[in-house]
Structure formats: structure tokens, C-alpha cells
Amino acid sequence: MTGVGAGDLVATLIAGARFGYALLWAAVIGCILKIALAEATGRYHLATGSTMLEGWRSLGRWTSWYFGLYILLWGFVYGGTAMSATALPLAALFPDRLPFWAWGALSGMAGAAFVFFNRYAIFEMVMKLFIALMFLTVVGLAILVAPDFGAALNGLAPTLPSGSAIYTLGLIGGVGGTITLAAYGYWVNAKGWRSPAWIPMMRLDNRVAYTATGIFVVAMLIVGAELLHSAGIALSSGDRGLLDLADVLRQRFGKPVATFFLIGFFATTFSSILGVWHGVSMLFADFVRNLRPGKDEGLGAELETSPAFRFYLLWLTFPPMLLLLLGQPFALIIAYGAFGAFFMPFLAITLMWLLNSARTPAEWRSGWFSNSLLAAATLLFVVLCADQIRSLI
């Protein structure tokens, strides 16, 4: 659930605000597709004893360079975005205490220090606390606004309101993480699950996680539909729209409810910092390990204590602080959007390739159902990628 961040809150909130319950089905389909992608990643790790980077390397060195360029660019811009998103609720909770950029910088450094000095077991325990807090906050709000269950059930029937086509695809594709999906297999291994015998447990873990994610995003869509759509309230663009929601909650339910939401908002964004600082740093460490010819340390390598892991941890934290000082780095955000749109098709296509070839033992290769979901995900992300390029041009 580390993939659930401020972007997911905003996307589902605006979906509810603009279209009511009409796109509820899209959030559900998005979770189903992400189950398929995360399951495929975990299954590859467990069935083959290899990591995603080792799998990509087997497809040709071009994959390593493609991913290496992506992860460096993504890390720089995401670091600034994540720290800014975490600064928003802190600045609202403690006004006039510190400037906005200072809250962002402190959030990034706190996340980096925690990940630097703790291994996976402690990381997992703390993540559970933040996830519980963000889950209870959003589901509690959905209950508080008294959802229309009849309209919600109708929203499970696929419909496309006028002007919602590409927005619907974005909602399906954006629920529940992007690059953190590729990190799932590393967390599975760090948990101590390192053989095909753990695949049933991994599948259960994955389904429970995305069921919780589905409940979370549906709850946020309910908040948007009941609190904003019915009242015709528009939100600011980007993560600042969540502060508009806090203002609406303050006016309707009082300051304690608005404060509780801001705490849940912080839990959501800071858990994303912790998850990305840990998981994507492991991805980068494995990327560096796989660049060294003849150096095959296997899954026993301590990626969490490697110099490459610590370098990327610092890369996520300190260079992006320049974006906090610049305020709104539009050129970098546009470049990130154009380049970032290429990762999900890359992940979906390479997973289909790896899991339908001799690189995976026959009994653990993808069947028709898994292949159908991966193919649907591939088509979806190719369309979103093309739309991203078209909009930039």
C-alpha cells in the first residue's frame, strides 16, 4: 500500500467530485490489474530465485540502461514531489511555525534517516502503523458523510460520462502505485520468502493488500461524491486540492474532523516517502549490482546495506530539495510526466515476456487468466503513454 499516496487521494477525490459514483467501477478494475502486476512480480522472484533486474538483464542490456535512466530521473522529481506533498498537511497543522520548504526538507531527511538506520522488519512494522492510520481516516470519513449505497452499487456498472474517457483510464492506471510494483518482489525476499513454496502466501498477501487499497480508494471516491459533487464544490489542482477538502470538512463537521483528516493525509504521504525511500533504493542497488560483469551475488546480497542503496537514498532526499526552493519546477514536471509514462508499459510487457518463457519454470508460468490481465494492463498503459505524449506535443 506504499503506492497509495497524495496522487491517489486527489485522483479518486476528483473522480467523485466530478462524476459522483459513475467511475467507481474504474477504481475496482484498477485494483484488479494491479493485483495481476504485483502477483506477477512476486511470482517471478519466488519461482526463479532471480530479481526483476536479473530478469530484465536476461532480455538484453538495453533494459538495464532504459531502467537506469528512468530511475535516476524519476527519483529526482519524485523526491521533490513527495516532500512537497508531505509538507502540505504539516504546514496546515502547524501554521507559521516553519516555511513550507523546511517542512518538506525535514520530511525527506526524517524518512532517509529512518530507512538508513533500520532494516526491513522495523520498516514493515512502522509502515503498518501509518497504513492503519491512513486507512481509518479515509474509511471513517466515508462513513461520516453517509454514502448513498444505491448510487454506489450503480457505479459498479461500467459507464463513461461525457468527457471522462482518458480520465477513467488514468484512474484505472493510477490506483496503487507504479514503480513500487517492481519493488514488491524485493520486499517479499526481505520478508524471508525465497522459494516457490511461498507463492500461495505471496498471493494471499497481495490480494489482501489490494483489497485494502480498493476499499481505501472507493472510500475516497465516496467522500468526493457525497461532500463535493452534491454541493458542486471544485478543488484546486494537484495535491493542494486536499487542503480544500480539509476546509470543507472544517465548515461542515468542525475543526477536530478536519485535523484528523490532515493527520491521515500526513500518514498517507509520509508512508509513501518511507516506502519509496526503502523499496526503490533496493531496486537501484540491484540495478548497480547487475551492471558489474561476472558479479552475481544472488538474493543473499545485503542490498539494504550496500553503497548503491545509500547513494540512492541520498539522491531521493537532497538534490530534490532544489525543487522545494524553486516552488513549481514546471519544466521538470513535464519531463517527468513524458518519461514516467513509459515505465508501466515496460513493466507489463517485460513481465509477460519473462513469465511465458523458459526463464520461468513451466509450472509457474502465466496461465490464460494472468496473461489476459497482463495484456489488458499493457494495452491500458500504452494508451495512457500515447495520450501523455499527445498532450505534451
C-alpha distance (Angstrom), angle and dihedral (degrees) to the residues before:
residue distance angle dihedral
M1 . . .
T2 3.80 . .
G3 3.81 84.8 .
V4 3.81 89.2 69.0
G5 3.79 105.5 91.3
A6 3.78 141.6 143.1
G7 3.81 89.8 -64.8
D8 3.81 91.1 60.5
L9 3.79 90.9 47.2
V10 3.80 91.3 51.3
A11 3.83 96.0 43.2
T12 3.80 95.2 50.8
L13 3.80 93.3 38.9
I14 3.81 91.8 53.5
A15 3.82 90.8 44.0
G16 3.79 88.4 57.4
A17 3.80 93.0 42.3
R18 3.82 94.2 51.0
F19 3.78 103.4 34.2
G20 3.81 106.2 18.0
Y21 3.81 110.9 -143.7
A22 3.81 94.6 -23.1
L23 3.82 95.0 104.4
L24 3.79 97.6 43.4
W25 3.80 89.2 109.1
A26 3.81 90.6 57.6
A27 3.81 92.4 59.0
V28 3.81 90.0 50.5
I29 3.82 92.9 49.7
G30 3.81 89.5 47.5
C31 3.80 90.4 57.4
I32 3.83 91.7 48.1
L33 3.82 91.7 52.7
K34 3.80 91.5 47.5
I35 3.83 89.7 50.8
A36 3.81 87.6 56.7
L37 3.82 93.6 48.1
A38 3.81 95.7 45.8
E39 3.82 91.7 44.1
A40 3.79 90.1 52.0
T41 3.81 91.2 50.5
G42 3.81 93.4 48.8
R43 3.82 92.2 43.8
Y44 3.81 91.7 52.8
H45 3.81 91.7 52.2
L46 3.80 94.1 47.3
A47 3.80 100.1 38.0
T48 3.80 96.9 46.8
G49 3.81 103.9 28.6
S50 3.81 86.5 -129.8
T51 3.78 131.6 113.2
M52 3.80 126.6 -123.7
L53 3.79 91.0 -103.6
E54 3.81 90.4 53.4
G55 3.80 88.9 49.1
W56 3.78 92.6 49.5
R57 3.80 90.8 47.5
S58 3.83 89.1 55.6
L59 3.81 88.4 59.3
G60 3.79 91.8 57.4
R61 3.78 138.2 -67.6
W62 3.80 90.4 -92.2
T63 3.81 88.8 77.1
S64 3.81 92.3 58.4
W65 3.78 93.2 50.7
Y66 3.79 91.9 43.9
F67 3.78 90.9 51.9
G68 3.81 93.5 41.2
L69 3.80 92.9 56.3
Y70 3.79 91.1 45.0
I71 3.81 96.8 49.1
L72 3.81 93.5 50.3
L73 3.80 94.4 49.4
W74 3.80 92.8 40.6
G75 3.81 92.7 49.0
F76 3.79 93.7 52.3
V77 3.80 95.7 50.5
Y78 3.81 96.5 35.2
G79 3.80 90.7 51.6
G80 3.79 90.6 58.9
T81 3.80 92.6 42.3
A82 3.82 94.2 50.0
M83 3.79 93.8 46.8
S84 3.83 90.9 48.2
A85 3.81 91.6 49.6
T86 3.81 91.6 50.6
A87 3.80 91.5 47.3
L88 3.82 91.8 57.6
P89 3.84 98.5 70.6
L90 3.81 92.2 36.9
A91 3.80 91.8 53.6
A92 3.82 89.4 47.7
L93 3.82 93.4 47.8
F94 3.82 93.8 46.3
P95 3.81 106.6 29.2
D96 3.81 119.2 -169.3
R97 3.81 92.7 7.8
L98 3.81 98.2 104.1
P99 3.81 135.2 -3.5
F100 3.80 115.9 -95.8
W101 3.81 94.7 -108.0
A102 3.82 90.8 53.4
W103 3.82 92.2 56.0
G104 3.80 88.9 50.9
A105 3.79 94.1 48.0
L106 3.82 92.3 47.4
S107 3.82 90.3 50.3
G108 3.80 92.2 52.7
M109 3.81 94.0 45.8
A110 3.82 92.1 46.8
G111 3.81 90.2 52.0
A112 3.80 92.3 46.9
A113 3.82 93.2 48.4
F114 3.79 92.0 49.3
V115 3.81 93.9 49.6
F116 3.82 92.4 42.6
F117 3.82 94.6 55.2
N118 3.81 100.5 35.9
R119 3.79 134.0 64.0
Y120 3.79 127.9 -141.5
A121 3.83 99.1 -79.8
I122 3.83 93.4 59.3
F123 3.80 91.3 39.5
E124 3.81 90.5 55.1
M125 3.81 93.1 48.5
V126 3.81 93.8 51.5
M127 3.79 91.8 44.6
K128 3.81 89.2 55.7
L129 3.81 89.9 56.6
F130 3.81 93.6 51.0
I131 3.81 92.1 44.2
A132 3.81 91.5 51.0
L133 3.80 90.3 50.3
M134 3.81 95.0 49.0
F135 3.81 91.7 43.7
L136 3.81 94.2 50.8
T137 3.81 91.2 46.0
V138 3.79 96.8 53.4
V139 3.82 97.2 37.7
G140 3.81 89.2 46.0
L141 3.82 90.2 53.7
A142 3.81 90.8 49.3
I143 3.81 90.0 54.1
L144 3.81 91.4 44.7
V145 3.81 94.3 56.0
A146 3.85 90.5 52.9
P147 3.81 104.8 -125.5
D148 3.78 123.1 -133.7
F149 3.80 99.3 -119.5
G150 3.81 93.6 -169.3
A151 3.81 91.8 55.8
A152 3.81 90.3 43.7
L153 3.82 91.5 54.8
N154 3.80 89.6 49.0
G155 3.81 87.7 52.4
L156 3.81 89.8 64.0
A157 3.81 88.9 69.8
P158 3.83 108.2 88.3
T159 3.80 111.3 -109.4
L160 3.80 133.1 154.7
P161 3.81 114.5 -144.4
S162 3.78 115.9 -153.5
G163 3.80 111.6 -72.4
S164 3.79 94.8 10.3
A165 3.84 103.9 101.7
I166 3.81 102.1 99.8
Y167 3.81 90.8 30.9
T168 3.80 88.4 56.1
L169 3.80 92.0 51.6
G170 3.79 89.5 49.0
L171 3.80 90.6 51.7
I172 3.82 91.0 50.7
G173 3.79 92.3 47.3
G174 3.79 97.9 41.4
V175 3.81 101.1 53.5
G176 3.79 115.0 106.5
G177 3.78 108.3 4.1
T178 3.80 142.5 -57.8
I179 3.80 118.6 -142.5
T180 3.81 90.6 16.6
L181 3.82 87.0 69.8
A182 3.80 87.6 68.9
A183 3.82 89.2 51.3
Y184 3.81 92.6 58.0
G185 3.79 94.1 85.7
Y186 3.81 90.8 53.7
W187 3.80 91.2 52.9
V188 3.81 88.9 48.7
N189 3.81 89.3 55.0
A190 3.81 92.8 43.4
K191 3.81 87.7 53.8
G192 3.82 87.4 60.5
W193 3.82 96.8 -105.1
R194 3.81 102.6 132.8
S195 3.81 110.6 146.6
P196 3.82 139.3 56.8
A197 3.81 88.6 -99.3
W198 3.82 87.4 75.0
I199 3.83 95.2 55.4
P200 3.86 94.8 95.1
M201 3.82 89.8 50.8
M202 3.82 90.9 46.9
R203 3.80 90.5 51.6
L204 3.80 91.5 50.7
D205 3.81 90.6 47.6
N206 3.79 91.0 49.8
R207 3.81 94.9 48.1
V208 3.79 93.2 47.9
A209 3.80 90.8 48.6
Y210 3.80 94.7 51.2
T211 3.79 92.5 42.1
A212 3.81 86.3 57.5
T213 3.82 89.3 45.4
G214 3.81 89.7 50.9
I215 3.81 92.1 50.9
F216 3.81 88.9 47.9
V217 3.82 96.3 52.4
V218 3.81 93.4 40.7
A219 3.80 88.6 52.6
M220 3.80 90.5 52.0
L221 3.79 90.7 48.9
I222 3.82 89.0 52.0
V223 3.82 89.5 53.0
G224 3.80 89.8 52.1
A225 3.81 93.4 46.3
E226 3.80 97.2 46.3
L227 3.79 101.3 33.9
L228 3.80 103.2 34.4
H229 3.82 111.3 15.9
S230 3.79 94.5 51.6
A231 3.83 91.0 48.3
G232 3.81 95.6 41.8
I233 3.82 92.5 -123.1
A234 3.82 117.2 162.1
L235 3.80 123.6 -152.3
S236 3.78 132.6 -141.0
S237 3.79 116.0 -103.1
G238 3.79 120.6 -94.2
D239 3.77 127.8 5.9
R240 3.82 92.2 -31.6
G241 3.79 87.2 76.0
L242 3.81 86.4 77.0
L243 3.79 89.3 63.1
D244 3.81 87.7 54.5
L245 3.81 87.4 55.3
A246 3.80 89.8 51.6
D247 3.82 88.6 54.7
V248 3.82 91.1 50.3
L249 3.81 90.7 49.5
R250 3.80 90.8 49.3
Q251 3.81 91.7 52.6
R252 3.81 95.0 45.6
F253 3.81 104.9 34.1
G254 3.80 105.7 15.2
K255 3.78 137.4 -106.3
P256 3.86 98.3 -63.6
V257 3.83 91.7 60.6
A258 3.81 91.8 47.0
T259 3.81 90.4 48.9
F260 3.81 91.3 49.1
F261 3.82 89.2 51.9
L262 3.81 91.8 50.7
I263 3.82 89.7 51.7
G264 3.80 89.4 51.5
F265 3.82 89.1 46.3
F266 3.82 88.6 54.5
A267 3.82 91.5 47.5
T268 3.81 89.7 52.7
T269 3.81 96.0 49.5
F270 3.82 97.4 39.0
S271 3.81 91.9 48.5
S272 3.81 86.6 55.4
I273 3.81 89.3 53.0
L274 3.80 91.2 51.4
G275 3.80 93.6 44.3
V276 3.79 96.0 47.6
W277 3.81 94.5 40.0
H278 3.83 87.9 55.2
G279 3.81 105.8 31.8
V280 3.79 101.4 38.8
S281 3.82 90.6 43.4
M282 3.81 86.7 58.0
L283 3.80 89.1 51.3
F284 3.80 90.5 51.6
A285 3.81 92.2 46.9
D286 3.80 89.8 53.5
F287 3.81 89.7 46.6
V288 3.81 90.2 56.7
R289 3.81 91.6 44.4
N290 3.80 90.3 54.5
L291 3.80 92.9 51.0
R292 3.81 91.9 66.5
P293 3.83 109.1 90.4
G294 3.79 113.9 -125.6
K295 3.80 92.2 3.1
D296 3.80 106.2 121.8
E297 3.79 110.2 161.9
G298 3.81 94.7 164.7
L299 3.76 126.4 -151.7
G300 3.79 91.7 -46.1
A301 3.80 90.0 75.0
E302 3.78 113.7 111.6
L303 3.76 98.3 -123.6
E304 3.80 91.5 170.9
T305 3.81 92.7 63.6
S306 3.81 98.7 38.1
P307 3.83 121.6 116.6
A308 3.82 89.7 -120.5
F309 3.81 91.0 56.4
R310 3.80 91.2 51.5
F311 3.80 92.6 44.8
Y312 3.80 92.1 55.1
L313 3.79 90.8 44.9
L314 3.80 88.2 58.1
W315 3.82 90.7 41.9
L316 3.81 90.1 57.7
T317 3.80 91.9 48.0
F318 3.80 114.7 38.2
P319 3.85 112.0 28.8
P320 3.84 91.3 48.5
M321 3.81 89.4 58.5
L322 3.80 84.7 81.0
L323 3.80 86.9 69.2
L324 3.80 89.6 56.3
L325 3.81 89.7 55.7
L326 3.80 93.4 46.3
G327 3.78 91.8 54.3
Q328 3.82 101.9 -150.2
P329 3.81 113.1 19.1
F330 3.82 95.5 -168.9
A331 3.80 96.8 171.2
L332 3.81 92.8 54.4
I333 3.79 92.4 45.1
I334 3.81 90.5 52.7
A335 3.81 91.0 48.3
Y336 3.80 89.9 48.3
G337 3.79 91.6 49.8
A338 3.79 92.4 50.2
F339 3.79 95.1 46.4
G340 3.79 97.4 34.9
A341 3.80 91.5 57.3
F342 3.80 88.7 70.3
F343 3.81 98.2 62.1
M344 3.80 102.5 73.8
P345 3.84 94.7 51.2
F346 3.82 87.3 47.5
L347 3.82 91.6 52.3
A348 3.81 95.2 45.2
I349 3.82 95.0 46.0
T350 3.80 95.4 45.6
L351 3.82 92.1 47.3
M352 3.81 90.0 54.0
W353 3.80 89.2 48.1
L354 3.80 95.1 48.7
L355 3.81 96.9 42.6
N356 3.81 95.0 49.0
S357 3.79 97.1 48.5
A358 3.79 138.4 74.8
R359 3.81 88.1 -92.9
T360 3.83 86.7 82.7
P361 3.84 122.6 55.8
A362 3.81 109.8 -103.6
E363 3.80 95.6 -114.9
W364 3.80 92.1 56.4
R365 3.79 99.6 44.2
S366 3.78 118.2 117.2
G367 3.79 118.1 -83.0
W368 3.78 127.1 -149.6
F369 3.82 94.3 -82.2
S370 3.81 95.4 50.7
N371 3.81 91.1 43.4
S372 3.81 91.0 50.0
L373 3.81 91.8 53.4
L374 3.82 92.9 44.3
A375 3.81 90.2 48.7
A376 3.81 90.3 49.9
A377 3.80 89.9 49.5
T378 3.81 90.4 48.9
L379 3.81 92.2 51.4
L380 3.79 91.8 46.5
F381 3.80 94.8 50.6
V382 3.80 93.6 44.0
V383 3.82 88.9 54.7
L384 3.82 91.2 47.7
C385 3.81 90.4 47.7
A386 3.81 91.3 50.9
D387 3.80 90.8 48.3
Q388 3.80 90.9 49.9
I389 3.81 90.7 52.6
R390 3.82 91.3 45.3
S391 3.80 92.5 51.4
L392 3.81 91.6 49.9
I393 3.80 92.5 49.4
